[in-house]
């Protein structure tokens, strides 16, 4: 059993994945779809992200934060589940109990954000590390939106449903895409355009979140920039995987699936008007399809692939 598989088996993502399957497929959990995706991020996505993080052996403070993240992630995810259950199943939705319980996840994402800041500071301007650090900070913003949702607060004329969507946005696209682009930057031959991709990737989520609340045109601009950035990332990654035949097959398989999932979303979006008329579908029918392709295809497969990829590169560097 190689070290990357050992990491995955020991990761809290395994028991978290079992819990997530129960949440998605058992009627006992009467959750909204956005709540299910937030819990999926808490139980599976975040522990996989932690596996991708590096720390400076000489920086004791960073090592301490990393150790705290590994130990606190699963308890924080359980508090998140308890928070959602208290509001949807236990009749405490009109009280402050769900919001109070959500503070556990908020504090944990704050820890992620602090770790992201340490990466940015220690990297001294390296674009790849700045992207990864920004992704971790965006998890904290997602945690803020989740707490606002659980407290059922209205902020900037946005209702709790918008808070939930914003939380999903920051837990998946906003946080994950910079981390993916940062991981790519660690292995690719440096290109002059790469820092621009990182810059757009950091600005895009902010434009989308701002637009969701204040201005639809700004949201469309942010979505367009962000989608173009993902297209650049997946296209370059596909070309890289084809050139590097010596890479671990598992890494190539999962990263390839991740790219294909993104392209599938693009194709479905282009042909949505035609499919809607042929099969009498509405946008509500497509949302679970889009969400599943993005969360389970692009994000989950991408994270697993990058875990294998980074392990393969480390093994190669250790070899004489």
Rosetta blueprint (number, residue, H / E / L):
1 X L
2 X L
3 X H
4 X H
5 X H
6 X H
7 X H
8 X H
9 X H
10 X H
11 X L
12 X L
13 X H
14 X H
15 X H
16 X H
17 X H
18 X H
19 X H
20 X H
21 X H
22 X H
23 X H
24 X H
25 X H
26 X L
27 X L
28 X L
29 X L
30 X L
31 X L
32 X L
33 X H
34 X H
35 X H
36 X H
37 X H
38 X H
39 X H
40 X H
41 X H
42 X H
43 X H
44 X H
45 X H
46 X H
47 X H
48 X H
49 X H
50 X H
51 X H
52 X H
53 X L
54 X L
55 X L
56 X L
57 X L
58 X L
59 X L
60 X H
61 X H
62 X H
63 X H
64 X H
65 X H
66 X H
67 X H
68 X H
69 X H
70 X H
71 X H
72 X H
73 X H
74 X H
75 X H
76 X H
77 X H
78 X H
79 X H
80 X H
81 X H
82 X H
83 X H
84 X H
85 X H
86 X H
87 X H
88 X H
89 X L
90 X L
91 X L
92 X L
93 X L
94 X L
95 X L
96 X L
97 X H
98 X H
99 X H
100 X H
101 X H
102 X H
103 X H
104 X H
105 X H
106 X H
107 X H
108 X H
109 X H
110 X H
111 X H
112 X H
113 X H
114 X H
115 X H
116 X H
117 X H
118 X H
119 X H
120 X H
121 X H
122 X H
123 X H
124 X L
125 X L
126 X L
127 X H
128 X H
129 X H
130 X H
131 X H
132 X H
133 X H
134 X H
135 X H
136 X H
137 X H
138 X H
139 X H
140 X H
141 X H
142 X H
143 X H
144 X H
145 X H
146 X H
147 X H
148 X H
149 X H
150 X H
151 X L
152 X L
153 X L
154 X L
155 X E
156 X L
157 X L
158 X E
159 X L
160 X H
161 X H
162 X H
163 X H
164 X H
165 X H
166 X H
167 X H
168 X H
169 X H
170 X H
171 X H
172 X H
173 X H
174 X H
175 X H
176 X H
177 X H
178 X H
179 X H
180 X H
181 X H
182 X H
183 X H
184 X H
185 X H
186 X H
187 X H
188 X L
189 X L
190 X L
191 X L
192 X L
193 X L
194 X H
195 X H
196 X H
197 X H
198 X H
199 X H
200 X H
201 X H
202 X H
203 X H
204 X H
205 X H
206 X H
207 X H
208 X H
209 X H
210 X H
211 X H
212 X H
213 X H
214 X L
215 X L
216 X H
217 X H
218 X H
219 X H
220 X H
221 X H
222 X H
223 X H
224 X H
225 X H
226 X H
227 X H
228 X H
229 X H
230 X H
231 X H
232 X H
233 X H
234 X H
235 X H
236 X H
237 X H
238 X H
239 X H
240 X H
241 X H
242 X H
243 X H
244 X L
245 X L
246 X L
247 X L
248 X L
249 X H
250 X H
251 X H
252 X H
253 X H
254 X H
255 X H
256 X H
257 X H
258 X H
259 X H
260 X H
261 X H
262 X H
263 X H
264 X H
265 X H
266 X H
267 X H
268 X H
269 X H
270 X H
271 X L
272 X H
273 X H
274 X H
275 X H
276 X H
277 X H
278 X H
279 X H
280 X L
281 X L
282 X L
283 X H
284 X H
285 X H
286 X H
287 X H
288 X H
289 X H
290 X H
291 X H
292 X H
293 X H
294 X H
295 X H
296 X H
297 X H
298 X H
299 X H
300 X H
301 X H
302 X H
303 X H
304 X H
305 X H
306 X H
307 X H
308 X H
309 X H
310 X H
311 X H
312 X H
313 X H
314 X H
315 X H
316 X H
317 X H
318 X H
319 X L
320 X L
